[in-house]
Amino acid sequence: MSTLDWIIIIVLNGSVILYAMLYSRDTKTSSDWFLAGRTLPWWIVGLSLYATLIDSSDMIVDSGGAYQFGVRMFVFNWVGVIAGWLLMVYLIALPMYRLGMYTNAEYLESRFGPAARVVSVLIQVQFRTMVLGIMIKSIFLTLSIVFGFSTFVAWVVVIIVALTATIYTMAGGLKAVAITDAMQSFIMLTASILIFCLVYDKVDGWSGIKEKLDRNGSAVSTQMLHIGSDRIENRSAAEISETKIKRHQELGEDYNHEHKLMVKETPGWIICMNLLFAGMAYSIVNHTQSMRLLGAKSEWDLKMSIVLSSAILIVVTFLNLFLGVMGRALFPDITMLNVPESLQTVDAIFPVLVRDLTFSGLRGVIVAGIFAASFSTFDSIGSTLSALLTRDIYGRLIVTDADDSHYLLVGRWLTPVIIFGSFLYLPLLDGGMFQFYLQMVGVFVIPLLTVYLMGALTRVHRKAGAIGLLVGVIFGLWVLIAELVFISSGTRILPTSLINNLNTAPASMLITAGTMLLVSVCLGFSKETELFHKEKTAWLQSSREQIIHSQIKTPSLSVQLLPLVAGIFVLMIGLTLTFIIFW
């Protein structure tokens, strides 16, 4: 990295952060901090949704996932996230917005009672701090590979980035976060376009990509370039005992005697189903998304914001994730990456491409985009989880009668606890980070997604939410240990078909929904009038009433329908790209 690169990085990100600090001076109340006083126009909300979704881990971890899984990674964003945004806005966010809710956990208490509200907060804290941990590891990889920093220096810089994001988030809350996200989104988009063009030229375009992948066998080319293809994994079995080889075979793996490899084949549709559910879970369960929607200045702005974010997402998904496919064409095996052995994982592909294919000045813009993406996620998750913990745990159960300034102070000081607490995940992220992400989503997030959808689409009993959520999470944890237990001891604690982490999401969804239906059959289904109720504490209810307001002007019918029609149109583009063009 040259002096010019450093100047570009500091100027681009420093100017945005300085603006955030100046803008945050207007933050006076909890509604300002948690929901930006409901003053955000659709384009700021849309850009903020995009910037929060595409963080540095998407540039690094998702390109690493594409290096591993190929173009089927597109399903997560092109179908899952966009479909999830549509469902979230029209089925869940609108009722929340009209009732003045601040968090998606409030919706769950209104529908299923306080236990569901509290458990959902705990799951979201686990889910989003895990994402922060993944992002922190991504920044560390960038600093180590692109900058060539020592381990100590790289971690010092990571901590400085986290601390900077903490300071301006504590000051301004969602007001500062949404504005900086919108500004940082332009830096991120520029970086994505530049690095894509460089690597695309290096591999000699589409024909060059296919030619280079074909050198490693037509099966590799098919897996990398076709979403619907089956995935074949090869793992060395040289140091595995005969007993454990037989157990792996019982789980559906084949043993290649000649090359001493365990070969695992997973149908493409199963992987796509997992990616679809994971994408929907991101949009619906993730309060970093709903918090921005609830900060919109009107219902129309709320709806229209997802059209903008979805359209940008279609383009950026291709730019960012296809880097992993092109990286696989250039470096067929991770042992070919010129990095220390401790950093030699699929997640190193993006930093290696930046290091090897960029030059001074351009490298600064691209790395500035990585840092911008990091800041946007640090501030987003910090403010989001602070809102959840302050309103849904602290204000609901612990201190219920304080004034507004007290809860504003609590929300601000929970931010550093959340951001720096996410460092605890780092020891778990030594392998492929996206695969770890999918495992955790299957265990914790899919049951919560199911509860939201069942609450919005059915009249299951009020007590079904907490019970279904608990059963779904226990099942996910059981699956998580089932394969390890069977391989190590031969004890089968689940049927063979379920001892596969890629089957966890659909099975968890069925078990959670089935449990909720069973409870409802026993206790009776709810009436429509039982959907919502008032908050039990004075501050929670008064803060709701403070932000409920009617729109200044009611749009015409054609204008009201525009967000829905445009949103469905963008989703159709994603479906066409996924199931026709790249299938």
C-alpha positions as CSV (number, residue, x, y, z in Angstrom):
1,M,0.0,0.0,0.0
2,S,1.4,3.4,-1.0
3,T,1.0,6.8,0.6
4,L,-1.6,7.7,-2.1
5,D,-3.7,4.7,-1.2
6,W,-3.7,5.7,2.5
7,I,-4.7,9.3,1.6
8,I,-7.6,8.0,-0.5
9,I,-8.8,5.6,2.3
10,I,-8.6,8.3,5.0
11,V,-10.2,11.1,2.9
12,L,-13.1,9.0,1.6
13,N,-14.0,7.4,4.9
14,G,-12.9,10.2,7.2
15,S,-15.2,12.8,5.4
16,V,-18.2,10.5,5.8
17,I,-17.4,9.9,9.5
18,L,-16.9,13.6,10.2
19,Y,-20.3,14.3,8.6
20,A,-21.9,11.7,10.8
21,M,-20.5,13.3,13.9
22,L,-21.7,16.7,12.9
23,Y,-25.1,15.4,11.9
24,S,-25.5,13.5,15.2
25,R,-25.7,16.7,17.2
26,D,-29.5,16.8,16.3
27,T,-30.1,13.5,18.2
28,K,-31.9,14.5,21.4
29,T,-34.5,11.8,22.1
30,S,-34.8,8.0,22.0
31,S,-37.0,8.2,18.9
32,D,-34.3,10.2,17.2
33,W,-31.6,7.6,18.2
34,F,-33.6,4.4,17.5
35,L,-35.7,5.5,14.5
36,A,-34.3,8.8,13.3
37,G,-37.5,10.4,14.4
38,R,-39.2,8.8,11.3
39,T,-37.7,11.4,9.0
40,L,-35.9,9.2,6.4
41,P,-36.9,9.4,2.7
42,W,-37.2,6.2,0.6
43,W,-33.8,6.7,-1.2
44,I,-31.8,7.0,2.1
45,V,-33.6,4.0,3.5
46,G,-33.0,2.0,0.3
47,L,-29.3,2.9,0.1
48,S,-28.9,2.1,3.8
49,L,-30.6,-1.3,3.4
50,Y,-28.2,-2.1,0.6
51,A,-25.1,-0.8,2.5
52,T,-26.0,-2.8,5.6
53,L,-26.5,-6.0,3.5
54,I,-23.3,-5.7,1.4
55,D,-20.6,-5.3,4.1
56,S,-17.0,-6.2,3.9
57,S,-17.9,-9.8,4.7
58,D,-20.0,-9.9,1.6
59,M,-17.0,-8.7,-0.5
60,I,-14.7,-11.2,1.2
61,V,-16.7,-14.0,2.7
62,D,-19.3,-14.2,0.0
63,S,-16.6,-14.2,-2.7
64,G,-15.0,-17.0,-0.7
65,G,-18.4,-18.8,-0.6
66,A,-18.7,-18.4,-4.4
67,Y,-15.1,-19.8,-4.8
68,Q,-16.5,-22.8,-2.9
69,F,-20.1,-23.0,-4.0
70,G,-20.1,-21.3,-7.4
71,V,-22.9,-19.1,-8.8
72,R,-25.5,-20.9,-6.7
73,M,-24.5,-18.3,-4.1
74,F,-26.6,-15.8,-6.1
75,V,-29.8,-17.5,-4.8
76,F,-29.3,-16.0,-1.4
77,N,-29.6,-12.4,-2.6
78,W,-31.4,-12.6,-5.9
79,V,-34.3,-14.6,-4.6
80,G,-34.1,-15.1,-0.8
81,V,-33.3,-11.5,0.3
82,I,-35.5,-9.8,-2.3
83,A,-38.5,-12.1,-1.6
84,G,-37.9,-11.6,2.1
85,W,-38.0,-7.8,1.8
86,L,-41.3,-8.0,0.0
87,L,-42.8,-10.3,2.7
88,M,-41.3,-8.3,5.5
89,V,-42.6,-4.9,4.2
90,Y,-46.2,-6.0,3.3
91,L,-46.9,-8.6,6.0
92,I,-44.9,-7.5,9.1
93,A,-43.3,-4.0,8.8
94,L,-46.6,-2.2,7.8
95,P,-48.5,-3.3,11.0
96,M,-45.5,-2.4,13.1
97,Y,-45.1,1.0,11.4
98,R,-48.8,1.9,11.9
99,L,-48.7,0.9,15.6
100,G,-45.5,2.9,16.3
101,M,-43.3,-0.1,17.1
102,Y,-39.6,0.3,17.3
103,T,-38.3,-3.3,17.0
104,N,-39.4,-6.5,15.3
105,A,-39.3,-8.2,18.7
106,E,-42.2,-6.0,19.8
107,Y,-44.3,-7.5,17.0
108,L,-43.6,-11.0,18.4
109,E,-44.9,-10.0,21.9
110,S,-48.0,-8.5,20.3
111,R,-48.6,-11.7,18.4
112,F,-47.2,-14.4,20.7
113,G,-46.5,-12.9,24.2
114,P,-43.4,-11.8,26.1
115,A,-41.5,-15.1,26.0
116,A,-41.3,-15.0,22.2
117,R,-40.2,-11.4,22.4
118,V,-37.3,-12.2,24.7
119,V,-36.1,-15.3,23.0
120,S,-36.2,-13.5,19.6
121,V,-33.9,-10.8,21.0
122,L,-31.4,-13.4,22.3
123,I,-31.4,-15.2,18.9
124,Q,-30.9,-11.9,17.0
125,V,-28.0,-11.0,19.4
126,Q,-26.4,-14.3,18.6
127,F,-27.1,-14.1,14.9
128,R,-25.9,-10.5,14.3
129,T,-22.8,-10.6,16.6
130,M,-21.8,-13.7,14.7
131,V,-22.0,-11.6,11.5
132,L,-19.9,-8.9,13.1
133,G,-17.3,-11.6,14.1
134,I,-17.2,-12.8,10.4
135,M,-16.8,-9.2,9.3
136,I,-14.0,-8.6,11.8
137,K,-12.2,-11.7,10.5
138,S,-12.7,-10.4,6.9
139,I,-11.0,-7.0,7.8
140,F,-8.1,-8.9,9.4
141,L,-7.6,-11.0,6.3
142,T,-7.6,-7.9,4.1
143,L,-5.1,-6.1,6.3
144,S,-2.8,-9.2,6.6
145,I,-2.9,-10.0,2.8
146,V,-3.3,-6.7,1.0
147,F,-1.4,-4.5,3.4
148,G,1.1,-7.2,4.5
149,F,0.6,-6.2,8.2
150,S,1.8,-8.4,11.0
151,T,-0.9,-10.1,13.1
152,F,-0.5,-7.5,15.9
153,V,-0.7,-4.5,13.7
154,A,-3.6,-5.9,11.8
155,W,-5.6,-6.4,15.0
156,V,-4.7,-3.0,16.2
157,V,-6.2,-1.4,13.0
158,V,-9.3,-3.6,13.3
159,I,-9.9,-2.4,16.8
160,I,-9.4,1.3,15.7
161,V,-12.1,0.7,13.0
162,A,-14.5,-0.8,15.5
163,L,-13.8,2.0,18.0
164,T,-14.4,4.7,15.4
165,A,-17.7,3.2,14.3
166,T,-18.7,2.8,18.0
167,I,-18.1,6.5,18.7
168,Y,-20.2,8.0,15.9
169,T,-23.0,5.4,16.4
170,M,-23.2,6.2,20.1
171,A,-23.5,9.9,19.2
172,G,-26.1,9.8,16.4
173,G,-27.9,6.4,16.4
174,L,-30.0,5.6,13.4
175,K,-29.9,9.2,12.2
176,A,-26.2,9.1,11.8
177,V,-26.0,5.5,10.7
178,A,-28.6,5.8,7.8
179,I,-26.9,8.9,6.4
180,T,-23.4,7.4,6.5
181,D,-24.6,4.1,5.1
182,A,-26.1,6.0,2.1
183,M,-22.9,7.9,1.5
184,Q,-20.7,4.8,2.0
185,S,-22.8,2.9,-0.4
186,F,-21.4,4.9,-3.3
187,I,-17.8,4.1,-2.2
188,M,-18.7,0.4,-2.0
189,L,-20.4,0.4,-5.4
190,T,-17.4,2.1,-7.0
191,A,-15.0,-0.4,-5.4
192,S,-17.1,-3.4,-6.6
193,I,-17.2,-2.2,-10.2
194,L,-13.5,-1.4,-10.3
195,I,-12.3,-4.8,-8.9
196,F,-14.7,-6.7,-11.1
197,C,-13.5,-5.1,-14.3
198,L,-9.9,-5.7,-13.4
199,V,-10.4,-9.4,-12.6
200,Y,-12.8,-10.0,-15.6
201,D,-10.0,-8.6,-17.9
202,K,-7.4,-10.8,-16.2
203,V,-9.4,-14.0,-16.9
204,D,-10.1,-13.0,-20.5
205,G,-13.8,-12.6,-20.1
206,W,-16.6,-15.2,-20.0
207,S,-14.9,-17.6,-22.5
208,G,-11.6,-17.4,-20.5
209,I,-13.4,-18.2,-17.3
210,K,-15.0,-21.3,-18.8
211,E,-11.8,-22.4,-20.5
212,K,-9.8,-22.1,-17.3
213,L,-12.4,-23.9,-15.2
214,D,-12.6,-26.7,-17.8
215,R,-8.9,-27.4,-17.4
216,N,-9.8,-28.8,-13.9
217,G,-12.5,-31.0,-15.4
218,S,-16.0,-30.3,-16.9
219,A,-17.6,-31.2,-13.5
220,V,-15.8,-28.2,-11.9
221,S,-16.9,-25.9,-14.6
222,T,-20.5,-27.1,-14.4
223,Q,-20.6,-26.7,-10.6
224,M,-19.1,-23.2,-10.7
225,L,-21.3,-21.8,-13.5
226,H,-24.7,-23.5,-13.1
227,I,-26.9,-22.9,-10.1
228,G,-28.8,-26.1,-10.4
229,S,-25.8,-28.4,-10.6
230,D,-25.0,-30.9,-7.8
231,R,-22.1,-30.0,-5.5
232,I,-19.2,-32.5,-5.2
233,E,-16.8,-32.2,-2.3
234,N,-13.5,-34.1,-2.0
235,R,-11.7,-34.4,1.4
236,S,-8.5,-36.2,2.1
237,A,-9.1,-39.5,4.0
238,A,-5.4,-40.4,4.3
239,E,-5.4,-39.9,8.1
240,I,-9.0,-41.2,8.7
241,S,-9.3,-44.7,10.3
242,E,-11.2,-47.5,8.5
243,T,-13.9,-47.3,11.1
244,K,-14.6,-43.6,10.5
245,I,-14.4,-44.1,6.8
246,K,-17.2,-46.6,7.1
247,R,-19.3,-44.2,9.2
248,H,-18.8,-41.5,6.6
249,Q,-20.0,-43.9,4.0
250,E,-23.1,-44.7,6.1
251,L,-23.8,-40.9,5.9
252,G,-23.9,-41.0,2.1
253,E,-20.3,-40.3,1.3
254,D,-18.2,-42.4,-1.2
255,Y,-14.6,-43.5,-0.6
256,N,-12.2,-43.2,-3.5
257,H,-9.6,-45.9,-2.7
258,E,-7.2,-44.9,-5.4
259,H,-6.8,-41.3,-4.3
260,K,-7.8,-41.8,-0.6
261,L,-10.6,-39.3,-0.8
262,M,-14.0,-39.0,0.8
263,V,-16.4,-37.8,-1.9
264,K,-19.7,-36.1,-0.9
265,E,-22.3,-35.2,-3.5
266,T,-25.1,-32.8,-2.5
267,P,-28.1,-32.2,-4.9
268,G,-28.1,-28.6,-6.1
269,W,-31.8,-28.1,-5.2
270,I,-31.0,-28.7,-1.5
271,I,-28.2,-26.1,-1.5
272,C,-30.5,-23.6,-3.3
273,M,-33.3,-24.3,-0.8
274,N,-30.9,-23.5,2.1
275,L,-29.7,-20.3,0.4
276,L,-33.3,-19.2,-0.3
277,F,-34.3,-19.7,3.4
278,A,-31.2,-18.1,4.7
279,G,-31.8,-15.0,2.4
280,M,-35.4,-14.7,3.6
281,A,-34.3,-15.0,7.2
282,Y,-31.8,-12.2,6.7
283,S,-34.6,-9.8,5.5
284,I,-37.3,-10.8,7.9
285,V,-35.6,-11.8,11.2
286,N,-32.8,-9.2,10.9
287,H,-33.7,-6.0,12.8
288,T,-30.9,-4.1,11.0
289,Q,-33.3,-4.2,8.1
290,S,-36.6,-3.6,9.9
291,M,-35.1,-0.7,12.0
292,R,-34.4,1.2,8.8
293,L,-37.9,0.5,7.4
294,L,-39.5,1.7,10.6
295,G,-37.5,5.0,10.3
296,A,-39.1,5.9,7.0
297,K,-41.1,9.1,6.9
298,S,-44.2,7.5,5.4
299,E,-45.6,4.2,4.5
300,W,-44.9,4.9,0.8
301,D,-41.3,5.6,1.5
302,L,-41.1,2.4,3.5
303,K,-42.4,0.4,0.6
304,M,-40.4,2.2,-2.1
305,S,-37.1,1.8,-0.3
306,I,-36.9,-2.0,-1.0
307,V,-37.4,-1.4,-4.7
308,L,-34.2,0.7,-4.8
309,S,-32.2,-1.6,-2.6
310,S,-33.4,-4.7,-4.5
311,A,-32.4,-3.2,-7.9
312,I,-28.9,-2.3,-6.6
313,L,-28.6,-5.7,-5.0
314,I,-29.2,-7.5,-8.4
315,V,-26.2,-5.7,-9.9
316,V,-23.8,-5.8,-6.8
317,T,-24.5,-9.5,-6.2
318,F,-23.2,-10.3,-9.6
319,L,-20.2,-8.0,-9.3
320,N,-19.1,-9.2,-5.8
321,L,-19.9,-12.9,-5.8
322,F,-18.7,-13.6,-9.3
323,L,-15.2,-12.5,-8.1
324,G,-15.1,-15.9,-6.3
325,V,-15.9,-17.8,-9.5
326,M,-13.2,-15.9,-11.4
327,G,-10.8,-16.4,-8.5
328,R,-11.4,-20.2,-8.8
329,A,-10.5,-19.9,-12.5
330,L,-7.3,-18.2,-11.7
331,F,-6.4,-20.2,-8.6
332,P,-8.0,-23.7,-8.9
333,D,-6.7,-24.7,-5.4
334,I,-6.3,-22.6,-2.3
335,T,-2.7,-23.9,-1.9
336,M,-1.9,-21.8,-5.0
337,L,-2.6,-18.6,-3.1
338,N,0.6,-16.9,-2.0
339,V,-0.4,-16.3,1.6
340,P,0.8,-17.7,4.9
341,E,-0.5,-21.2,5.7
342,S,-2.6,-19.8,8.6
343,L,-4.5,-17.6,6.2
344,Q,-4.9,-20.2,3.5
345,T,-8.7,-20.5,3.3
346,V,-11.3,-19.9,0.6
347,D,-12.0,-16.5,2.3
348,A,-8.5,-15.3,1.2
349,I,-9.4,-15.1,-2.5
350,F,-10.8,-11.5,-2.5
351,P,-7.8,-10.0,-0.6
352,V,-5.4,-11.9,-2.9
353,L,-7.1,-10.6,-6.0
354,V,-6.9,-7.0,-4.6
355,R,-3.2,-7.5,-3.7
356,D,-2.1,-9.0,-7.0
357,L,-4.2,-7.3,-9.6
358,T,-4.6,-3.7,-8.5
359,F,-2.1,-0.8,-8.5
360,S,-1.5,2.3,-6.4
361,G,-4.4,4.7,-6.3
362,L,-6.9,2.1,-7.5
363,R,-6.0,-0.1,-4.7
364,G,-6.8,2.7,-2.3
365,V,-10.3,3.2,-3.7
366,I,-11.1,-0.6,-3.5
367,V,-9.8,-0.9,0.1
368,A,-11.7,2.3,1.0
369,G,-14.8,0.5,-0.2
370,I,-14.0,-2.4,2.1
371,F,-13.5,-0.1,5.1
372,A,-16.8,1.8,4.2
373,A,-18.6,-1.5,4.1
374,S,-17.1,-2.4,7.5
375,F,-18.1,0.9,9.1
376,S,-21.7,0.6,7.7
377,T,-22.1,-2.8,9.3
378,F,-20.4,-2.0,12.7
379,D,-22.7,1.0,13.1
380,S,-25.8,-0.8,11.8
381,I,-25.5,-3.9,14.1
382,G,-24.3,-1.8,17.0
383,S,-27.4,0.5,16.9
384,T,-29.8,-2.3,16.0
385,L,-28.9,-4.7,18.9
386,S,-28.8,-1.7,21.3
387,A,-32.4,-0.9,20.3
388,L,-33.4,-4.6,20.9
389,L,-31.7,-4.9,24.2
390,T,-32.8,-1.5,25.5
391,R,-36.5,-1.7,24.6
392,D,-37.2,-5.5,24.6
393,I,-35.1,-6.6,27.6
394,Y,-34.0,-3.6,29.7
395,G,-37.0,-1.3,29.3
396,R,-39.5,-4.2,29.2
397,L,-38.3,-6.4,32.1
398,I,-35.6,-4.6,34.2
399,V,-36.1,-0.9,34.5
400,T,-39.6,-0.1,33.5
401,D,-40.3,3.4,34.9
402,A,-37.3,5.6,33.9
403,D,-37.5,8.7,31.7
404,D,-36.6,8.9,28.0
405,S,-33.1,10.3,28.6
406,H,-32.2,7.3,30.7
407,Y,-33.1,4.8,28.0
408,L,-31.3,6.9,25.4
409,L,-28.1,6.7,27.6
410,V,-28.5,2.9,28.0
411,G,-28.9,2.4,24.2
412,R,-25.8,4.4,23.5
413,W,-23.6,2.5,26.0
414,L,-24.8,-0.9,25.0
415,T,-23.3,-0.2,21.5
416,P,-19.6,-0.8,22.5
417,V,-20.6,-3.9,24.5
418,I,-22.2,-5.4,21.4
419,I,-19.5,-4.4,18.9
420,F,-16.5,-5.5,21.0
421,G,-18.4,-8.6,22.3
422,S,-18.6,-9.9,18.8
423,F,-14.8,-10.5,18.9
424,L,-15.6,-13.6,21.0
425,Y,-16.7,-15.4,17.8
426,L,-13.2,-15.3,16.2
427,P,-12.0,-18.7,17.4
428,L,-14.9,-20.4,15.6
429,L,-14.1,-18.9,12.2
430,D,-10.9,-20.6,11.1
431,G,-12.6,-22.6,8.3
432,G,-14.9,-21.3,5.5
433,M,-16.9,-18.6,7.2
434,F,-19.9,-18.7,4.9
435,Q,-20.4,-22.4,5.6
436,F,-20.3,-21.7,9.3
437,Y,-22.8,-18.9,8.8
438,L,-25.3,-21.3,7.0
439,Q,-24.9,-23.8,9.9
440,M,-25.8,-21.1,12.5
441,V,-28.7,-19.8,10.5
442,G,-30.1,-23.3,10.2
443,V,-29.9,-23.8,14.0
444,F,-31.1,-20.5,15.4
445,V,-32.6,-18.2,12.7
446,I,-34.8,-20.5,10.6
447,P,-37.1,-21.3,13.6
448,L,-37.4,-17.6,14.2
449,L,-38.2,-16.9,10.5
450,T,-40.9,-19.6,10.7
451,V,-42.5,-18.0,13.8
452,Y,-42.7,-14.6,12.0
453,L,-44.2,-16.1,8.9
454,M,-46.7,-18.3,10.8
455,G,-47.7,-15.3,12.9
456,A,-48.3,-13.2,9.8
457,L,-50.0,-15.8,7.6
458,T,-51.9,-18.0,10.1
459,R,-54.0,-17.7,13.3
460,V,-51.9,-20.1,15.3
461,H,-52.4,-19.8,19.1
462,R,-50.7,-17.1,21.0
463,K,-48.6,-19.7,23.0
464,A,-47.5,-21.5,19.9
465,G,-44.8,-18.9,19.1
466,A,-42.5,-19.5,22.1
467,I,-43.1,-23.2,22.1
468,G,-42.4,-23.6,18.4
469,L,-39.3,-21.4,18.7
470,L,-37.9,-23.5,21.5
471,V,-38.5,-26.8,19.8
472,G,-37.0,-25.5,16.5
473,V,-33.8,-24.3,18.2
474,I,-33.4,-27.5,20.2
475,F,-33.7,-29.5,17.0
476,G,-31.1,-27.3,15.3
477,L,-28.7,-27.8,18.1
478,W,-29.3,-31.5,18.0
479,V,-28.5,-31.6,14.3
480,L,-25.4,-29.6,14.9
481,I,-23.9,-32.3,17.2
482,A,-25.4,-35.4,15.5
483,E,-22.8,-35.8,12.8
484,L,-19.9,-35.3,15.3
485,V,-21.4,-37.8,17.7
486,F,-21.9,-40.4,15.0
487,I,-18.5,-40.1,13.4
488,S,-16.7,-40.2,16.7
489,S,-18.7,-42.9,18.5
490,G,-21.0,-44.5,16.0
491,T,-24.1,-43.4,18.0
492,R,-26.9,-42.4,15.7
493,I,-29.0,-39.7,17.5
494,L,-30.9,-38.7,14.4
495,P,-31.9,-40.5,11.1
496,T,-29.2,-40.4,8.5
497,S,-31.1,-38.0,6.2
498,L,-31.1,-35.4,9.0
499,I,-27.4,-35.8,10.0
500,N,-26.5,-33.3,7.3
501,N,-26.2,-29.6,8.1
502,L,-27.6,-28.7,4.6
503,N,-30.9,-30.4,5.5
504,T,-31.2,-28.4,8.8
505,A,-33.1,-25.4,7.4
506,P,-36.0,-27.1,5.7
507,A,-36.3,-29.7,8.4
508,S,-36.2,-27.0,11.1
509,M,-38.9,-25.0,9.3
510,L,-41.2,-28.0,9.1
511,I,-40.7,-29.0,12.8
512,T,-41.2,-25.4,14.1
513,A,-44.3,-24.9,12.0
514,G,-45.6,-28.4,12.8
515,T,-45.1,-27.7,16.5
516,M,-47.0,-24.4,16.3
517,L,-49.9,-26.1,14.5
518,L,-50.1,-28.9,17.0
519,V,-50.2,-26.4,19.9
520,S,-53.0,-24.6,18.1
521,V,-55.0,-27.7,17.5
522,C,-54.7,-28.5,21.3
523,L,-55.4,-24.9,22.6
524,G,-57.4,-23.4,19.7
525,F,-56.5,-20.9,17.0
526,S,-56.4,-17.2,17.7
527,K,-58.9,-14.6,16.7
528,E,-57.9,-11.8,14.4
529,T,-58.6,-9.2,17.1
530,E,-55.9,-10.8,19.3
531,L,-53.1,-9.7,17.0
532,F,-51.9,-6.6,18.9
533,H,-52.0,-5.1,22.4
534,K,-50.5,-2.1,24.2
535,E,-47.1,-2.1,25.8
536,K,-47.1,-2.8,29.6
537,T,-44.7,-0.1,30.7
538,A,-45.1,3.7,30.5
539,W,-42.0,4.6,28.5
540,L,-42.5,1.9,25.9
541,Q,-46.1,3.0,25.3
542,S,-45.4,6.8,25.4
543,S,-42.5,6.4,23.0
544,R,-44.8,4.6,20.6
545,E,-47.4,7.3,20.7
546,Q,-44.7,10.0,20.2
547,I,-43.9,8.7,16.6
548,I,-47.3,7.7,15.3
549,H,-48.4,10.2,12.8
550,S,-50.5,10.3,9.7
551,Q,-49.1,11.0,6.3
552,I,-49.3,14.6,5.2
553,K,-50.6,13.6,1.8
554,T,-52.3,10.4,0.6
555,P,-50.8,9.4,-2.7
556,S,-53.1,8.5,-5.7
557,L,-53.9,4.8,-6.2
558,S,-51.4,4.5,-9.0
559,V,-48.6,6.0,-6.9
560,Q,-49.6,3.7,-4.0
561,L,-49.3,0.6,-6.2
562,L,-45.9,1.6,-7.7
563,P,-43.7,0.1,-4.9
564,L,-45.5,-3.3,-5.1
565,V,-45.5,-3.5,-8.9
566,A,-41.9,-2.4,-9.1
567,G,-40.8,-4.7,-6.2
568,I,-42.4,-7.7,-7.9
569,F,-40.8,-6.7,-11.2
570,V,-37.3,-6.7,-9.6
571,L,-38.0,-10.1,-7.9
572,M,-39.0,-11.5,-11.3
573,I,-35.6,-10.3,-12.7
574,G,-33.9,-12.2,-9.8
575,L,-36.0,-15.3,-10.5
576,T,-35.2,-15.2,-14.2
577,L,-31.5,-14.8,-13.6
578,T,-31.5,-17.6,-11.1
579,F,-33.8,-20.3,-12.6
580,I,-33.3,-19.6,-16.3
581,I,-30.1,-17.8,-17.3
582,F,-27.7,-19.3,-14.7
583,W,-29.6,-22.5,-13.9
